[in-house]
Amino acid sequence: MKKLTLAFTLLLCAFLTKAMDNTAYINAMKSQIEIFNAAQSKEELQASANAFERIAQKETTEWLPLYYAAYAYIKIGFNNSLSLDERDSYFDKAVSMIEKGGEISANNSELTALKGYALMGKLSADSANRGQTLSPIVMQTFGQAIQQNPENPRALLLMAQMEFGMAQFFGNGTEKACGMANQSLALFDAESSEGINPTWGSGQAQSMISKCK
């Protein structure tokens, strides 16, 4: 009886410790996500990326810290004031973070969509020289993200943006792209803002839809 009581006590302690650790992780992520969402400058985004990487080093079974670190690097990479090499380095850092996240969470639509976003950044940084080779890869990556989760609004939005840009480049109609953007917005509206999962993109969808009218 004493052995059973001891075993139960140890099990309960282990459960409570894990629950406390998880609460600390969630709180740390929520705090950093709030800071990240307010970040605008390269320095602020870099500080956020560093913070998420520190969380990732501690929470080795969690993919979201790596996701947000990658997203911060992508946002820096879209800074047109940086040189091409500098922009590429940030997009490459993002891809590295995403691939690490993929080792933790395979077939993850959010990670796949974000990887496509990083590649789209590399494409936009030098579209004249990279369009022919990178465009199909970006489209394929977004398509994979949609296949992994057809209700991922970010995957649909990013594919819509890519479709829109290509339609304009080739002088084609944007009906398909605009339809996808509207579909993504409906999914954004249904998405919960609670927790620490990605929720960004609604504003981008609304901005794109305004161009469709």
N, C-alpha and C positions, 0 to 999 in steps of 0.2 A: 504494500500500500504506500509506504514511504517513497519507494522508488518511482511509483506511478505519479505521486504528488510532485516529486522533484522533477521528473521528466516534463510534466505539464507546466510547471513553473518556468523551467528553462525555455520551453517552446513559447510560452506566453511572452517572456522577456524578449526573445528573438523577434517575435511578431511586432511587439510594441516598438522595438528599436528600429526595425525596418520601416514601420509606419511613420515614425518621427523623422527618419532620414528622408523619406519620400516627401513629407510635408516641407522640410527644409529645402529640398530640391525645387519643389513647385514654387515656393515663395521666392527663392533666388531667381528662378526663371521669370516669374511675373514681374519682379522688380527690374530685371535687365531688359525685358521686352518693352516695358514702359519707357525706359531710358532710350532704348533703340528707336522706338517710334517717334521720339522727339528729336533724334539726332539729325543734323543737317550737314554739318561740315565734314570734311574728310577726316579731321582729327577726332570728332565725336563718333563717327562711324567706325574708325579704327579702334577706338577705346571699347566700343560695344563688341566688336569682333573679338578683341582680346579677352573681354569678360566672358563671353560665351565659350571661347576655347578653354578658359580655366575651368568652367563648369564641366565641359566635356572631358577634360583630363581627370576629373574627380568621378564623374558619373559615366563610367565607361560602357554602360549598357543602354544609354539613352541617345537617340539620334537627333532629338530636337536642338540641343545646344550646337551641334555641328551644322544643322540646317540654318539656324539664325546667324551663325558666324559666316557661313557662305553667303547668305543674303546680304549681310553688311558689306562683304567684299564686292558683291555684284553692284550694289548701290554706289560704292566708290568707283568701280570700273566705268560706270556711265558718266563720270565727270569728264566733260570734254576739254577741260583745261589741262588735263594730264597728257603726257606723250603717249604714243601708241604702245611703246614697250611697257610703260607704267600701267596703262589700262589692261594690257594683256596679262601682266603679272597678277593683278587683282582678280581677273576672271579665272586665271589658272589656280589661284589659291582657293577660289570658290569651288571649282571642280574637285580639287583635292579634298576639301571638307565634305563635299557631297558624296564622294566615293567612299570616304571613311564611314559616313552615315549609312551608306548602302550595305556595308559589311555588318552593321547592327540590325538594320531593317531592310530586308530584300524586297524587291518588287513594290517599292513605296512610291506611289504616284506623286506625292509632294516633292520628294527628292528628285525624281525623274524630271518633273516639270521645272524645278529650279535649275537642274543641270542644263536643260534646254534654254533657260533664260540666260545663263552664263554664256553659253555658246552663241546665243543671239546677240549678246553684248559684244563678243569678239567679232561677229559678223558685222555689226553696225559700226564698229570702230574702224573698219577698213573694207566697206562693202564692195568697192570697185575691184579689189583684188581677191576678196574672199567669197563673194556672192555665189559663184558657180560651185565651189566645193563645199561651203558650209551650209548653204540654204537647205539642201536635201537632208543633211544630218540634223539640223535644227527641227525641221518638219517631222522627221522620223521620231525624234526624241519626244516632241510634244504629242505625237500620235500614240507613242508607247505610254505616256503618262495618262492619256485619256482612256486607253484600253485598260490600264491598271485600275482606274477609278473614273468611270464616265461622269460621276457627279462631283468631281474636283473642279471647282470654279476657276482656280488659278490655271489649271491645265488648259481649259477651254478658252479662257481669256488670252493667254499667251499664244495659243494657236490662232485665235482670231486676229491678234495683232500682226502675226506673221503673214497670215492670209491677206489681210488688209494691205500691208506694205507691198506684197508681191502683186496683188491686183492693180494697185496704183502704178507700180513700176512697169507692168506689161500693158497697162491701159485697159484692163478688164473691169467688169462690174464687181462691186464690193458686197453684193447681196449675201453671199455665203459667209463672209467674215462678219458682217453685221448681225446675221442670224445667230452665229456662235456667240457673239458678244452679248446679245440679248439673253441667250440661254444661260450664259455665265452669270449675268446679273440676277436672274431669278434664283440661281443656286446661292449666290452671295446673300440674297435677302433671307434665304432659309437657313443660313449658316449661323451656328451659335458663336457668340463672341466670348463665351466663358472658357476658362482653362488657358492652356498655353499652346494649343495647336495653331498653325498658321491661319490667319483670317484676312490677310491683306489682299488688295486687288479691286475692291468694289469701286473706289474712286477712279481707277484706271479704266474700268469697264464703262462707267458713266461718261467719262471723257471721250472714249472711243465711240460710244453710241451717239454722242452729240455730233460727231463728224459724219454719221451715217444719215442724218436727217437732211 
